[in-house]
Amino acid sequence: MDLKFPHHENEEAQSCAYHNCPQWVNYWIHIGQLNTKSSEKMSKSLKNTISIKALLKFSKPDDFRLACLMSHYRSRMEFSEELLNTAKRTLKKYRNFLSSCELYILKNTEEISDDGSLKYLLLQSNEKLHQAFCDDFDTPEVINILNRIIKSTNPLLISNSISTSTVISLRNFIQQILHLFNISECENMDIAREPVDEEVLDILKDFRQNIRELGLATKNKDILKCCDEVRSKLQCKGIDIKDFNKSKTHSV
């Protein structure tokens, strides 16, 4: 009843007056109710709400983000410990997959051929992803797409029977979706980081660069792999080192 005329019109008029603009918004989106485990609506009047501050004491932000994405925004969402645990397990699966891809890429420097089935799956997934977003922002279907990719790829990673270029494409696809939803691909990036000692970081960075130059000069692939592994581990700590020929830079 509270969404009937003149609810939106009144809010639009007040907001236009306050912000001194002719049109405050173009569209209204109605989201589903957030219910408790007992199917009771969360509301201030019932005094059964959970504040964000309280939520973060027992759940990480990315776990809750994914829990919301697993439900359609117009559907009712039942908030429960089981829901958060499911989201946590799913996110761990995504992060483990990305780690497996990184290790596969590092270990397989020589390109191998595959049957192309995963490339076709990726092409289909891109099309279905676009369709899902166009279909009333169907995020549960997006989650299903990610799950299908990982389920199909993991056995081939284990059997070492997939081309490195395909793994890179699949990894980039998963990363792209996680970044789109502002979900960290490494667990350590999901929490506030301690300040980084720039002097210590510079020492580590210079040491790695010297080792990397030695590996390039001697064409030692094992040394170069170790340098890449260090960079990958630092990325999971929120430190991104980029190599540009013989120079290097980093961001925190």
Helices and strands as residue ranges (DSSP letters): H 7-19, E 34-35, H 52-55, H 61-69, E 77-78, H 81-107, H 117-134, H 139-158, H 164-180, G 187-190, H 198-218, H 221-235, E 240-244, E 247-251
